[in-house]
Amino acid sequence: HLQLVESGGGLVQPGGSLRLSCAASGFSFNYYNIGWFRQAPGKEREGVSCISRGDGSTDYADSVKGRFTIARDNAKKTVYLQMNSLKPEDTAVYSCAAIQGDYSCSTYVAEYDTWGQGTQVTVSS
């Protein structure tokens, strides 16, 4: 049974930082690409970042490039999303997702088949 659990969300002021974690269980984590996605109220879910199996090639949405960093620790079966210089428009529910994939990842929602429950990130003064 595949399971993903996110943590690390919360309330932060503009310009602040948060680190989200996505802990996996129940599957061979090393063979999976992992993506981070977010959904703001009234908007569609959008891809934020992803990291591939193997050497961990990465991709980012243009809106977060230079501010967010994704990384994975295969021994801990965990993927992290370090978010710096946060803006109010980053406010959303952030979810991670997994797909057994190749050595390049995607931030397309439809390509992922296992999802976590999500964690709320609120950027506000």
MMTF fields as JSON, N, C-alpha, C and O atoms, coordinates in Angstrom:
{
  "mmtfVersion": "1.0.0",
  "mmtfProducer": "UNKNOWN",
  "numBonds": 499,
  "numAtoms": 500,
  "numGroups": 125,
  "numChains": 1,
  "numModels": 1,
  "chainsPerModel": [1],
  "groupsPerChain": [125],
  "chainIdList": ["A"],
  "bondAtomList": [4, 2, 8, 6, 12, 10, 16, 14, 20, 18, 24, 22, 28, 26, 32, 30, 36, 34, 40, 38, 44, 42, 48, 46, 52, 50, 56, 54, 60, 58, 64, 62, 68, 66, 72, 70, 76, 74, 80, 78, 84, 82, 88, 86, 92, 90, 96, 94, 100, 98, 104, 102, 108, 106, 112, 110, 116, 114, 120, 118, 124, 122, 128, 126, 132, 130, 136, 134, 140, 138, 144, 142, 148, 146, 152, 150, 156, 154, 160, 158, 164, 162, 168, 166, 172, 170, 176, 174, 180, 178, 184, 182, 188, 186, 192, 190, 196, 194, 200, 198, 204, 202, 208, 206, 212, 210, 216, 214, 220, 218, 224, 222, 228, 226, 232, 230, 236, 234, 240, 238, 244, 242, 248, 246, 252, 250, 256, 254, 260, 258, 264, 262, 268, 266, 272, 270, 276, 274, 280, 278, 284, 282, 288, 286, 292, 290, 296, 294, 300, 298, 304, 302, 308, 306, 312, 310, 316, 314, 320, 318, 324, 322, 328, 326, 332, 330, 336, 334, 340, 338, 344, 342, 348, 346, 352, 350, 356, 354, 360, 358, 364, 362, 368, 366, 372, 370, 376, 374, 380, 378, 384, 382, 388, 386, 392, 390, 396, 394, 400, 398, 404, 402, 408, 406, 412, 410, 416, 414, 420, 418, 424, 422, 428, 426, 432, 430, 436, 434, 440, 438, 444, 442, 448, 446, 452, 450, 456, 454, 460, 458, 464, 462, 468, 466, 472, 470, 476, 474, 480, 478, 484, 482, 488, 486, 492, 490, 496, 494],
  "bondOrderList": [1, 1, 1, 1, 1, 1, 1, 1, 1, 1, 1, 1, 1, 1, 1, 1, 1, 1, 1, 1, 1, 1, 1, 1, 1, 1, 1, 1, 1, 1, 1, 1, 1, 1, 1, 1, 1, 1, 1, 1, 1, 1, 1, 1, 1, 1, 1, 1, 1, 1, 1, 1, 1, 1, 1, 1, 1, 1, 1, 1, 1, 1, 1, 1, 1, 1, 1, 1, 1, 1, 1, 1, 1, 1, 1, 1, 1, 1, 1, 1, 1, 1, 1, 1, 1, 1, 1, 1, 1, 1, 1, 1, 1, 1, 1, 1, 1, 1, 1, 1, 1, 1, 1, 1, 1, 1, 1, 1, 1, 1, 1, 1, 1, 1, 1, 1, 1, 1, 1, 1, 1, 1, 1, 1],
  "groupList": [{"groupName": "HIS", "atomNameList": ["N", "CA", "C", "O"], "elementList": ["N", "C", "C", "O"], "formalChargeList": [0, 0, 0, 0], "bondAtomList": [1, 0, 2, 1, 3, 2], "bondOrderList": [1, 1, 2], "singleLetterCode": "H", "chemCompType": "L-PEPTIDE LINKING"}, {"groupName": "LEU", "atomNameList": ["N", "CA", "C", "O"], "elementList": ["N", "C", "C", "O"], "formalChargeList": [0, 0, 0, 0], "bondAtomList": [1, 0, 2, 1, 3, 2], "bondOrderList": [1, 1, 2], "singleLetterCode": "L", "chemCompType": "L-PEPTIDE LINKING"}, {"groupName": "GLN", "atomNameList": ["N", "CA", "C", "O"], "elementList": ["N", "C", "C", "O"], "formalChargeList": [0, 0, 0, 0], "bondAtomList": [1, 0, 2, 1, 3, 2], "bondOrderList": [1, 1, 2], "singleLetterCode": "Q", "chemCompType": "L-PEPTIDE LINKING"}, {"groupName": "VAL", "atomNameList": ["N", "CA", "C", "O"], "elementList": ["N", "C", "C", "O"], "formalChargeList": [0, 0, 0, 0], "bondAtomList": [1, 0, 2, 1, 3, 2], "bondOrderList": [1, 1, 2], "singleLetterCode": "V", "chemCompType": "L-PEPTIDE LINKING"}, {"groupName": "GLU", "atomNameList": ["N", "CA", "C", "O"], "elementList": ["N", "C", "C", "O"], "formalChargeList": [0, 0, 0, 0], "bondAtomList": [1, 0, 2, 1, 3, 2], "bondOrderList": [1, 1, 2], "singleLetterCode": "E", "chemCompType": "L-PEPTIDE LINKING"}, {"groupName": "SER", "atomNameList": ["N", "CA", "C", "O"], "elementList": ["N", "C", "C", "O"], "formalChargeList": [0, 0, 0, 0], "bondAtomList": [1, 0, 2, 1, 3, 2], "bondOrderList": [1, 1, 2], "singleLetterCode": "S", "chemCompType": "L-PEPTIDE LINKING"}, {"groupName": "GLY", "atomNameList": ["N", "CA", "C", "O"], "elementList": ["N", "C", "C", "O"], "formalChargeList": [0, 0, 0, 0], "bondAtomList": [1, 0, 2, 1, 3, 2], "bondOrderList": [1, 1, 2], "singleLetterCode": "G", "chemCompType": "PEPTIDE LINKING"}, {"groupName": "PRO", "atomNameList": ["N", "CA", "C", "O"], "elementList": ["N", "C", "C", "O"], "formalChargeList": [0, 0, 0, 0], "bondAtomList": [1, 0, 2, 1, 3, 2], "bondOrderList": [1, 1, 2], "singleLetterCode": "P", "chemCompType": "L-PEPTIDE LINKING"}, {"groupName": "ARG", "atomNameList": ["N", "CA", "C", "O"], "elementList": ["N", "C", "C", "O"], "formalChargeList": [0, 0, 0, 0], "bondAtomList": [1, 0, 2, 1, 3, 2], "bondOrderList": [1, 1, 2], "singleLetterCode": "R", "chemCompType": "L-PEPTIDE LINKING"}, {"groupName": "CYS", "atomNameList": ["N", "CA", "C", "O"], "elementList": ["N", "C", "C", "O"], "formalChargeList": [0, 0, 0, 0], "bondAtomList": [1, 0, 2, 1, 3, 2], "bondOrderList": [1, 1, 2], "singleLetterCode": "C", "chemCompType": "L-PEPTIDE LINKING"}, {"groupName": "ALA", "atomNameList": ["N", "CA", "C", "O"], "elementList": ["N", "C", "C", "O"], "formalChargeList": [0, 0, 0, 0], "bondAtomList": [1, 0, 2, 1, 3, 2], "bondOrderList": [1, 1, 2], "singleLetterCode": "A", "chemCompType": "L-PEPTIDE LINKING"}, {"groupName": "PHE", "atomNameList": ["N", "CA", "C", "O"], "elementList": ["N", "C", "C", "O"], "formalChargeList": [0, 0, 0, 0], "bondAtomList": [1, 0, 2, 1, 3, 2], "bondOrderList": [1, 1, 2], "singleLetterCode": "F", "chemCompType": "L-PEPTIDE LINKING"}, {"groupName": "ASN", "atomNameList": ["N", "CA", "C", "O"], "elementList": ["N", "C", "C", "O"], "formalChargeList": [0, 0, 0, 0], "bondAtomList": [1, 0, 2, 1, 3, 2], "bondOrderList": [1, 1, 2], "singleLetterCode": "N", "chemCompType": "L-PEPTIDE LINKING"}, {"groupName": "TYR", "atomNameList": ["N", "CA", "C", "O"], "elementList": ["N", "C", "C", "O"], "formalChargeList": [0, 0, 0, 0], "bondAtomList": [1, 0, 2, 1, 3, 2], "bondOrderList": [1, 1, 2], "singleLetterCode": "Y", "chemCompType": "L-PEPTIDE LINKING"}, {"groupName": "ILE", "atomNameList": ["N", "CA", "C", "O"], "elementList": ["N", "C", "C", "O"], "formalChargeList": [0, 0, 0, 0], "bondAtomList": [1, 0, 2, 1, 3, 2], "bondOrderList": [1, 1, 2], "singleLetterCode": "I", "chemCompType": "L-PEPTIDE LINKING"}, {"groupName": "TRP", "atomNameList": ["N", "CA", "C", "O"], "elementList": ["N", "C", "C", "O"], "formalChargeList": [0, 0, 0, 0], "bondAtomList": [1, 0, 2, 1, 3, 2], "bondOrderList": [1, 1, 2], "singleLetterCode": "W", "chemCompType": "L-PEPTIDE LINKING"}, {"groupName": "LYS", "atomNameList": ["N", "CA", "C", "O"], "elementList": ["N", "C", "C", "O"], "formalChargeList": [0, 0, 0, 0], "bondAtomList": [1, 0, 2, 1, 3, 2], "bondOrderList": [1, 1, 2], "singleLetterCode": "K", "chemCompType": "L-PEPTIDE LINKING"}, {"groupName": "ASP", "atomNameList": ["N", "CA", "C", "O"], "elementList": ["N", "C", "C", "O"], "formalChargeList": [0, 0, 0, 0], "bondAtomList": [1, 0, 2, 1, 3, 2], "bondOrderList": [1, 1, 2], "singleLetterCode": "D", "chemCompType": "L-PEPTIDE LINKING"}, {"groupName": "THR", "atomNameList": ["N", "CA", "C", "O"], "elementList": ["N", "C", "C", "O"], "formalChargeList": [0, 0, 0, 0], "bondAtomList": [1, 0, 2, 1, 3, 2], "bondOrderList": [1, 1, 2], "singleLetterCode": "T", "chemCompType": "L-PEPTIDE LINKING"}, {"groupName": "MET", "atomNameList": ["N", "CA", "C", "O"], "elementList": ["N", "C", "C", "O"], "formalChargeList": [0, 0, 0, 0], "bondAtomList": [1, 0, 2, 1, 3, 2], "bondOrderList": [1, 1, 2], "singleLetterCode": "M", "chemCompType": "L-PEPTIDE LINKING"}],
  "groupTypeList": [0, 1, 2, 1, 3, 4, 5, 6, 6, 6, 1, 3, 2, 7, 6, 6, 5, 1, 8, 1, 5, 9, 10, 10, 5, 6, 11, 5, 11, 12, 13, 13, 12, 14, 6, 15, 11, 8, 2, 10, 7, 6, 16, 4, 8, 4, 6, 3, 5, 9, 14, 5, 8, 6, 17, 6, 5, 18, 17, 13, 10, 17, 5, 3, 16, 6, 8, 11, 18, 14, 10, 8, 17, 12, 10, 16, 16, 18, 3, 13, 1, 2, 19, 12, 5, 1, 16, 7, 4, 17, 18, 10, 3, 13, 5, 9, 10, 10, 14, 2, 6, 17, 13, 5, 9, 5, 18, 13, 3, 10, 4, 13, 17, 18, 15, 6, 2, 6, 18, 2, 3, 18, 3, 5, 5],
  "groupIdList": [1, 2, 3, 4, 5, 6, 7, 8, 9, 10, 11, 12, 13, 14, 15, 16, 17, 18, 19, 20, 21, 22, 23, 24, 25, 26, 27, 28, 29, 30, 31, 32, 33, 34, 35, 36, 37, 38, 39, 40, 41, 42, 43, 44, 45, 46, 47, 48, 49, 50, 51, 52, 53, 54, 55, 56, 57, 58, 59, 60, 61, 62, 63, 64, 65, 66, 67, 68, 69, 70, 71, 72, 73, 74, 75, 76, 77, 78, 79, 80, 81, 82, 83, 84, 85, 86, 87, 88, 89, 90, 91, 92, 93, 94, 95, 96, 97, 98, 99, 100, 101, 102, 103, 104, 105, 106, 107, 108, 109, 110, 111, 112, 113, 114, 115, 116, 117, 118, 119, 120, 121, 122, 123, 124, 125],
  "secStructList": [7, 7, 3, 3, 3, 3, 3, 7, 7, 3, 3, 3, 7, 6, 6, 7, 7, 3, 3, 3, 3, 3, 3, 3, 3, 1, 1, 7, 4, 4, 4, 3, 3, 3, 3, 3, 3, 3, 3, 7, 6, 6, 1, 7, 7, 3, 3, 3, 3, 3, 3, 7, 1, 6, 6, 6, 7, 3, 3, 3, 7, 6, 6, 6, 6, 6, 6, 3, 3, 3, 3, 3, 3, 6, 6, 6, 6, 3, 3, 3, 3, 3, 3, 7, 1, 7, 7, 4, 4, 4, 7, 3, 3, 3, 3, 3, 3, 3, 3, 3, 7, 7, 1, 1, 7, 7, 7, 7, 4, 4, 4, 7, 7, 3, 3, 7, 7, 7, 3, 3, 3, 3, 3, 7, 7],
  "xCoordList": [0.86, 0.0, 0.901, 1.678, 0.781, 1.611, 1.037, -0.177, 1.877, 1.412, 2.425, 3.632, 1.91, 2.727, 2.129, 0.915, 2.981, 2.522, 3.348, 4.571, 2.667, 3.338, 3.349, 2.469, 4.362, 4.441, 5.258, 5.93, 5.192, 6.026, 5.309, 5.913, 4.031, 3.302, 3.044, 3.31, 2.52, 2.219, 2.019, 1.875, 2.013, 1.848, 3.218, 3.968, 3.538, 4.828, 4.624, 3.723, 5.448, 5.352, 5.99, 6.857, 5.571, 6.225, 7.726, 8.197, 8.47, 9.921, 10.492, 11.705, 9.64, 10.09, 10.318, 10.214, 10.632, 10.964, 10.215, 9.863, 9.984, 9.443, 10.095, 10.504, 10.192, 10.642, 9.555, 9.202, 9.037, 8.044, 8.735, 9.775, 8.139, 8.644, 7.552, 6.37, 7.949, 7.035, 7.644, 8.627, 7.06, 7.573, 6.796, 5.565, 7.533, 6.908, 7.038, 7.984, 6.08, 6.14, 5.399, 4.55, 5.751, 4.996, 5.404, 4.73, 6.489, 6.917, 8.408, 9.045, 8.943, 10.37, 10.625, 10.615, 10.849, 10.933, 11.937, 11.712, 13.034, 14.119, 13.684, 14.32, 12.633, 12.208, 11.141, 10.617, 10.834, 9.73, 10.186, 11.083, 9.546, 9.645, 8.639, 7.537, 9.029, 8.169, 7.948, 8.88, 6.707, 6.375, 5.722, 5.061, 5.91, 5.187, 4.202, 4.53, 3.003, 1.933, 1.25, 1.392, 0.516, -0.217, -1.549, -1.716, -2.484, -3.805, -4.284, -4.471, -4.477, -4.999, -6.523, -7.073, -7.212, -8.683, -9.173, -8.722, -10.098, -10.685, -9.823, -10.197, -8.663, -7.762, -7.506, -7.737, -7.034, -6.681, -5.347, -4.504, -5.19, -3.907, -2.826, -3.047, -1.66, -0.563, 0.718, 0.924, 1.575, 2.856, 3.835, 3.909, 4.579, 5.563, 6.974, 7.799, 7.237, 8.579, 8.509, 7.52, 9.566, 9.633, 11.096, 12.01, 11.28, 12.621, 12.534, 11.64, 13.462, 13.391, 14.072, 14.777, 13.854, 14.596, 16.056, 16.417, 16.863, 18.264, 19.027, 19.094, 19.605, 20.458, 19.678, 20.264, 18.361, 17.538, 17.545, 17.727, 17.346, 17.187, 15.908, 14.948, 15.904, 14.808, 14.193, 14.779, 13.011, 12.348, 11.518, 11.069, 11.314, 10.578, 9.629, 9.91, 8.506, 7.644, 8.364, 9.145, 8.099, 8.767, 8.508, 9.367, 7.345, 6.966, 7.777, 7.78, 8.466, 9.22, 10.711, 11.474, 11.137, 12.565, 13.388, 13.045, 14.481, 15.349, 14.922, 15.682, 13.714, 13.218, 13.005, 13.217, 12.589, 12.308, 13.388, 13.934, 13.685, 14.642, 14.086, 13.659, 14.095, 13.628, 14.835, 15.842, 14.711, 15.794, 15.193, 14.098, 15.911, 15.409, 16.498, 17.687, 16.058, 16.927, 16.362, 15.395, 16.954, 16.405, 16.482, 15.62, 17.503, 17.628, 16.468, 16.011, 16.002, 14.889, 13.55, 12.507, 13.573, 12.341, 11.584, 10.372, 12.285, 11.685, 12.152, 13.312, 11.217, 11.531, 11.217, 10.199, 12.095, 11.952, 11.712, 12.186, 10.967, 10.808, 11.159, 10.389, 12.325, 12.759, 12.201, 12.477, 11.427, 10.771, 11.283, 11.075, 11.948, 12.497, 11.819, 11.153, 11.994, 11.429, 9.949, 9.499, 9.219, 7.814, 6.99, 7.246, 5.997, 5.119, 3.675, 3.355, 2.813, 1.408, 0.79, -0.068, 1.22, 0.668, 1.133, 0.656, 2.05, 2.436, 1.457, 1.558, 0.534, -0.445, -1.279, -1.884, -1.302, -2.014, -1.887, -1.134, -2.634, -2.404, -1.373, -1.563, -0.286, 0.801, 0.714, 0.582, 0.792, 0.718, 1.887, 2.383, 2.319, 3.308, 2.637, 1.596, 3.253, 2.698, 3.83, 4.954, 3.532, 4.552, 4.091, 2.901, 5.073, 4.822, 6.091, 7.197, 5.912, 7.075, 7.511, 6.767, 8.721, 9.078, 10.494, 11.211, 10.884, 12.219, 13.113, 12.839, 14.165, 15.166, 14.935, 15.831, 13.753, 13.362, 11.958, 11.119, 11.704, 10.409, 9.548, 9.995, 8.313, 7.338, 6.555, 6.37, 6.092, 5.21, 3.769, 2.973, 3.428, 2.044, 1.246, 1.615, 0.156, -0.674, -1.114, -1.079, -1.529, -2.139, -1.167, -1.596, 0.112, 1.082, 1.306, 1.984, 0.755, 1.01, -0.207, -1.35, 0.065, -1.054, -1.18, -2.122, -0.262, -0.353, -0.137, 0.85, -1.06, -1.056, -1.113, -1.706, -0.482, -0.625, -1.843, -2.552, -2.077, -3.264, -3.077, -4.055, -1.855, -1.583, -1.3, -1.684, -0.617, -0.324, -0.524, -0.136, -1.128, -1.467, -0.256, 0.423, -0.006, 1.003, 0.298, -0.36, 0.441, -0.171, 0.91, 1.637, 1.005, 1.993, 1.229, 0.529, 1.376, 0.603, 1.284, 1.929, 1.121, 1.64, 0.552, 0.795],
  "yCoordList": [-1.177, 0.0, 1.232, 1.451, 2.037, 3.223, 4.331, 4.534, 5.04, 6.139, 7.277, 7.053, 8.506, 9.708, 10.606, 10.805, 11.142, 12.025, 13.303, 13.266, 14.436, 15.728, 16.342, 16.082, 17.156, 17.912, 19.164, 19.298, 20.084, 21.275, 22.546, 23.619, 22.446, 23.647, 24.528, 24.144, 25.722, 26.633, 28.041, 28.291, 28.959, 30.381, 31.051, 30.871, 31.818, 32.504, 33.884, 34.083, 34.826, 36.18, 36.241, 35.427, 37.189, 37.365, 37.539, 38.251, 36.867, 36.873, 35.767, 35.56, 35.057, 33.985, 32.68, 32.61, 31.638, 30.331, 29.223, 29.339, 28.151, 26.914, 25.753, 25.882, 24.622, 23.394, 22.34, 21.939, 21.904, 20.846, 19.49, 19.377, 18.471, 17.106, 16.214, 16.408, 15.252, 14.252, 12.895, 12.479, 12.212, 10.923, 9.8, 9.793, 8.854, 7.757, 6.44, 6.227, 5.569, 4.227, 3.276, 3.676, 2.001, 0.977, 0.716, -0.047, 1.322, 1.036, 1.307, 1.899, 0.851, 1.019, 2.452, 2.78, 3.283, 4.724, 5.109, 6.052, 4.386, 4.753, 4.723, 5.364, 4.007, 3.857, 4.867, 4.81, 5.788, 6.703, 8.142, 8.627, 8.808, 10.255, 10.873, 10.356, 11.97, 12.651, 14.089, 14.777, 14.527, 15.908, 16.624, 16.006, 17.923, 18.797, 19.638, 20.165, 19.751, 20.483, 21.388, 21.183, 22.379, 23.242, 23.632, 23.693, 23.893, 24.331, 25.439, 25.241, 26.606, 27.744, 27.758, 27.175, 28.41, 28.444, 28.994, 30.046, 28.273, 28.719, 28.525, 28.944, 27.889, 27.676, 26.188, 25.367, 25.862, 24.484, 24.125, 24.982, 22.834, 22.347, 22.586, 22.378, 23.022, 23.28, 22.634, 22.467, 22.273, 21.687, 22.749, 23.838, 22.427, 23.341, 22.885, 23.666, 21.612, 21.083, 19.569, 18.965, 18.962, 17.51, 17.078, 17.843, 15.813, 15.244, 13.798, 13.057, 13.412, 12.083, 11.044, 11.379, 9.794, 8.687, 8.82, 9.673, 7.965, 7.945, 9.175, 9.481, 9.884, 11.013, 12.239, 13.263, 12.136, 13.199, 14.47, 15.564, 14.327, 15.539, 16.246, 15.606, 17.562, 18.36, 19.281, 19.539, 19.765, 20.771, 21.648, 21.213, 22.896, 23.857, 24.669, 24.939, 25.049, 26.019, 27.364, 27.683, 28.146, 29.438, 30.333, 31.127, 30.205, 31.079, 30.837, 31.676, 29.697, 29.389, 29.23, 29.04, 29.303, 29.143, 30.18, 31.361, 29.716, 30.597, 30.8, 31.349, 30.367, 30.505, 29.158, 29.033, 28.156, 26.826, 25.849, 25.961, 24.891, 23.845, 22.498, 22.338, 21.541, 20.198, 19.275, 19.419, 18.328, 17.375, 16.087, 16.09, 14.994, 13.723, 13.003, 13.098, 12.286, 11.441, 10.033, 9.687, 9.226, 7.891, 6.982, 6.124, 7.163, 6.338, 6.603, 5.695, 7.835, 8.196, 8.148, 8.398, 7.828, 7.802, 9.116, 9.121, 10.202, 11.523, 12.482, 12.471, 13.315, 14.411, 15.718, 15.839, 16.683, 17.972, 19.059, 18.983, 20.065, 21.268, 22.456, 22.845, 23.018, 24.211, 25.43, 25.648, 26.212, 27.377, 28.634, 28.835, 29.471, 30.733, 31.912, 31.756, 33.084, 34.32, 34.145, 34.494, 33.61, 33.301, 34.561, 35.61, 34.424, 35.535, 35.159, 33.974, 36.14, 35.816, 34.908, 34.082, 35.058, 34.219, 32.775, 31.947, 32.45, 31.059, 30.344, 29.132, 31.068, 30.466, 29.418, 29.701, 28.213, 27.099, 25.857, 25.834, 24.84, 23.506, 22.827, 22.7, 22.398, 21.752, 20.24, 19.745, 19.525, 18.066, 17.475, 18.06, 16.306, 15.585, 14.382, 13.902, 13.919, 12.803, 11.972, 12.453, 10.721, 9.796, 9.074, 8.834, 8.734, 7.91, 7.12, 7.659, 5.835, 5.04, 5.51, 5.385, 6.053, 6.723, 6.499, 5.64, 7.303, 7.209, 8.277, 8.762, 8.633, 9.508, 10.986, 11.803, 11.334, 12.737, 12.853, 11.981, 13.914, 14.023, 15.079, 15.811, 15.126, 16.04, 16.718, 16.153, 17.934, 18.627, 18.639, 19.47, 17.721, 17.615, 16.777, 15.645, 17.338, 16.682, 15.294, 14.338, 15.19, 13.958, 12.776, 11.632, 13.036, 11.947, 11.197, 10.17, 11.685, 11.084, 10.288, 10.682, 9.156, 8.296, 8.038, 7.372, 8.546, 8.384, 9.733, 10.415, 10.117, 11.47, 11.438, 10.543, 12.438, 12.653, 13.509, 13.936, 13.756, 14.513, 16.01, 16.747, 16.467, 17.889, 18.565, 18.079, 19.702, 20.53, 21.994, 22.421, 22.746, 24.134, 25.041, 24.97, 25.891, 26.949, 28.28, 28.521, 29.145, 30.464, 31.515, 31.519, 32.406, 33.488, 34.789, 35.252, 35.362, 36.557, 37.311, 36.726, 38.632, 39.447, 39.687, 40.357],
  "zCoordList": [0.0, 0.0, 0.0, 0.929, -1.065, -1.176, -0.307, -0.291, 0.405, 1.226, 1.225, 1.315, 1.121, 1.197, 2.268, 2.316, 3.122, 4.192, 4.173, 4.307, 4.006, 3.991, 5.39, 6.211, 5.636, 6.886, 6.646, 5.624, 7.605, 7.542, 7.149, 7.136, 6.829, 6.481, 7.683, 8.821, 7.418, 8.518, 8.023, 6.826, 8.974, 8.688, 8.739, 9.699, 7.712, 7.656, 7.054, 6.239, 7.448, 6.91, 5.523, 5.202, 4.713, 3.407, 3.567, 4.453, 2.682, 2.775, 3.624, 3.643, 4.324, 5.202, 4.464, 3.24, 5.24, 4.682, 5.403, 6.577, 4.668, 5.227, 4.504, 3.35, 5.181, 4.535, 4.682, 5.791, 3.551, 3.538, 3.386, 2.736, 3.995, 3.871, 3.315, 3.599, 2.535, 1.976, 2.308, 1.694, 3.276, 3.728, 3.053, 3.047, 2.487, 1.743, 2.491, 3.249, 2.267, 2.833, 1.906, 1.109, 2.041, 1.339, -0.09, -0.781, -0.567, -1.922, -2.066, -1.195, -3.201, -3.464, -3.885, -5.072, -2.917, -3.108, -4.182, -4.94, -4.245, -5.165, -6.625, -7.462, -6.949, -8.337, -8.759, -9.871, -7.851, -8.101, -8.288, -7.598, -9.239, -9.348, -8.381, -8.198, -7.775, -6.803, -7.245, -7.66, -7.151, -7.492, -6.331, -5.496, -6.284, -5.363, -6.163, -7.226, -5.637, -6.292, -5.277, -4.071, -5.749, -4.834, -5.445, -6.663, -4.555, -4.984, -4.066, -2.865, -4.655, -3.915, -4.027, -4.961, -3.095, -3.153, -4.488, -4.942, -5.107, -6.351, -7.58, -8.676, -7.41, -8.543, -8.763, -7.875, -9.934, -10.232, -9.586, -9.321, -9.346, -8.828, -9.878, -11.071, -9.421, -10.349, -9.858, -8.656, -10.798, -10.455, -9.978, -10.547, -8.941, -8.368, -8.697, -9.171, -8.441, -8.636, -8.695, -8.279, -9.213, -9.218, -9.162, -9.471, -8.754, -8.698, -9.158, -8.75, -10.003, -10.603, -9.726, -8.774, -10.056, -9.467, -9.893, -10.704, -9.33, -9.748, -9.309, -8.118, -10.272, -9.921, -9.483, -9.132, -9.504, -8.961, -9.789, -9.256, -11.099, -11.897, -11.464, -11.033, -11.581, -11.03, -12.075, -13.127, -11.762, -12.583, -11.673, -10.612, -12.096, -11.291, -12.165, -13.333, -11.576, -12.225, -12.264, -11.367, -13.299, -13.427, -12.214, -11.829, -11.626, -10.514, -9.246, -8.346, -9.166, -7.947, -8.191, -7.244, -9.441, -9.746, -9.0, -8.965, -8.405, -7.651, -6.216, -5.419, -5.865, -4.485, -3.805, -2.599, -4.563, -4.011, -4.455, -5.552, -3.584, -3.901, -3.457, -2.314, -4.365, -4.05, -3.892, -4.584, -2.969, -2.731, -2.194, -1.632, -2.368, -1.855, -1.065, -1.373, -0.045, 0.768, 0.643, 1.322, -0.215, -0.479, 0.745, 0.937, 1.566, 2.773, 3.734, 4.427, 3.772, 4.659, 3.937, 4.542, 2.646, 1.838, 1.975, 2.187, 1.856, 2.063, 0.981, 0.57, 0.529, -0.381, 0.332, 1.014, 0.168, 0.825, -0.216, -1.349, 0.205, -0.603, 0.282, 1.16, 0.037, 0.762, 0.045, -1.134, 0.755, 0.164, 0.839, 2.036, 0.077, 0.579, -0.1, -1.124, 0.476, -0.092, -0.427, -1.518, 0.509, 0.259, 0.038, 0.629, -0.827, -1.188, -0.849, -0.751, -0.671, -0.4, -1.463, -1.153, -2.699, -3.766, -3.705, -4.482, -2.807, -2.584, -1.651, -1.461, -1.083, -0.181, -0.911, -1.945, -0.365, -0.998, -0.122, 0.852, -0.49, 0.06, -0.836, -2.046, -0.219, -0.949, -0.755, 0.364, -1.87, -1.834, -2.596, -3.559, -2.149, -2.929, -3.593, -3.145, -4.656, -5.418, -5.987, -6.131, -6.311, -6.785, -8.038, -8.245, -8.873, -10.047, -10.33, -10.294, -10.611, -10.986, -12.359, -13.332, -12.44, -13.669, -14.124, -13.612, -15.109, -15.676, -15.051, -13.953, -15.746, -15.157, -15.439, -15.23, -15.906, -15.979, -15.409, -15.637, -14.677, -14.004, -14.689, -15.573, -14.249, -14.828, -13.726, -12.648, -13.993, -13.047, -13.534, -13.098, -14.436, -14.883, -13.902, -13.591, -13.421, -12.415, -12.872, -12.097, -14.137, -14.634, -14.686, -14.833, -14.569, -14.695, -13.395, -13.39, -12.298, -10.986, -10.52, -10.75, -9.858, -9.481, -7.984, -7.555, -7.191, -5.742, -5.096, -5.374, -4.234, -3.67, -2.151, -1.549, -1.55, -0.125, 0.163, -0.748, 1.457, 1.875, 1.752, 1.621, 1.791, 1.663, 2.99, 4.054, 2.901, 4.074, 3.691, 2.604, 4.589, 4.294, 4.508, 5.532, 3.517, 3.628, 3.453, 2.441, 4.453, 4.408, 4.583, 5.576, 3.603, 3.653, 3.836, 2.936, 5.009, 5.343, 6.471, 7.341, 6.431, 7.524, 8.565, 9.569]
}
